[in-house]
Amino acid sequence: MDREALTRRLRAVFVEELEDHVAGWNAALLALERGADPPARAEHVHTLFRIAHSLKGASRAVHLPELESYCHALEESLDALRESGEAPDDALLSRLFEAADTFAEVARRLHADEAVDASVFERPAPTAPGVPAPGESPPMPGDVASNLKVPAARLDALLVRAGELSRMVRRLEERDRACARLIARIRARRSEAADKTPYDAILEELYPLHAALQRDLGELTRVVHETDADVRQLRLTPFADACASLERVVRDAGRERGREARLRLDGAEVEIDRSVSASLRAPLVHIVRNAVAHGIEPPEAREDAGKPRAGTVRVGAELRGSEVRVTVSDDGRGLDLEALATRARAKGMEPPSDPGLLARLVFVPGLSTSGAVDRVSGRGVGLDVVKREVEGFHGTVDVATEPGRGTTFTLSVPLTRTVVRALLVRVGERRFAIPSTNVLTLKRIDPAAVHLVDGRPVVLHEGAPLAFRSLASVLGMRAPTAAAGLVSAVVLQSARDRVVFRVEELRSVEDVVVEPLGPRLPRVRHLAGATTLPDGTLAPILHVGDLVRSALRRTGERPEVPAAPEAREPPTLLVVDDSLTTLALEKTILESAGYRVLGTTDGERALQILAEAEVDLVVSDVEMPRMDGLGLTRALRSSNRTRAVPIVLLTGLSREEDRQRGLRAGADAYLVKNAFDQSELLAEVERLLSS
């Protein structure tokens, strides 16, 4: 392995080590700031010294000289403090808290593959600058047999492999059933045959083969289940890890806003998946910061209200089946519902009369009850981002408030992000996966039980009227003709909103491996990822929050599109994208809308296809190897045969000059992937084909 590759691997491990040290650094500092007796104070100072020393050596190993010098200066300051035995003064504490922020910024830059240069360390430096002693070696690791650092990405990969093994087991189970059916057919024919000898010979070979297959399948199933359980156990981490920075957040926000606040953590020992823990950190930081900035009153106001001067922000976690329920509550003033209603009216919204529904307006972009705009309270944005982030990993977030008593945010998230329990449904001729955490119940509905309320179809569920929608219509697909008799439906829930969706078939509930859409499609409306089913087909994983919001926004059911005459072939589209996942996703969307779709991964191959087949429209990426989308567009426009073929460029390049370059090349439409809405693509395709 070359030096550069080795450095990259070491830095991946170093980032995790650095993040762990930031948590330990903050914890020791906060304990020092609160005051401690001399023995405890000495222990906390020693912890800080040890972290600075460890990071100094590790920085040298991964070739970060600026960080190495910075840690050496910290080490000198802390060594002097350790020798004196005195408590650190406010100036030194401030510099040490800044050091924690510097470490966090270094970790962020390394994560983002950005340069770690002198600009990171331009904040006030420690009091004792210096350079490492010549020939000084990095600290030796401890007992590696009992503690072994494994990058999170490798654990993610292991869990994905375990999911693939589970799919293999399901495929082999189908082979076992097929073998059993074959034996049954042979036995049936044998019973009718005059000469049973040929059938006996075949069965004599099939019986032991089938028995061996069943033994091997049983053994493989056991090993796969044990491997899956072991890998999941390896990935578990205490909920406290997701909350490592929250005490520091409470401290900093309180100082900046003149509040006295403390953090209380419940359920710290609850074990959750590492990926979920990492995903929870940013939402928890934002909610906790808001609790101090917006919820906790000034000390004098709390005393006047008969409360302790210091407010409490409580963060808790508990397991609920395959979910983790996380709550963040404060004992402050509660949300200002009147202010929320006023802000809503100012933005042209009619606020709901129900206090619970009114409180949920805090998740609407741009609505804030804070009159101040600063680094703590923000600019009226943030809780909408929290909601989007939580829903992005198949969770939900809700809020409840009580004037004068406080506010509680409740997050329900799955135990893992990599493998989720999902309900598989058929919509039209396509299969989709719905995270089971959002599935309230399954139903069979008599069409006669569907009623119109204010022009909207509803069905009764547990005595309450719920919106009733065709999932195909909400997804922008051609809705199939409703069949006679009972129809299949699933009741989906996002926070407190519930909608009944009609589907063509309820298939099964399975553990599926989540395959992200990737950086080229960071956000596709209604979709949260994809999964590969045991038969090899790709099934989109639906984003239930998007589905529910879309269904409740509609004034009525989308009109059914009449089926085309059987003699008429559907339009043929060509999709060109060098990402296989993106290509499969776009094909799924277009085929679900009734089009015949061809696909390829580069522009040159696309030209060959267009020379051999009649294509009615082309959807192409721009950035591709060999021939990019602009070159493909120019080539099509220069040929008499393809000059009139409509071209849609679907790309992640979002600048206006990129769009103009695409249109100048001859594209008929230019859609940006990071703002991609599948209904927009379908509408553009339909417009171009009908023009």
Disulfide bonds with the S-S distance in Angstrom:
none
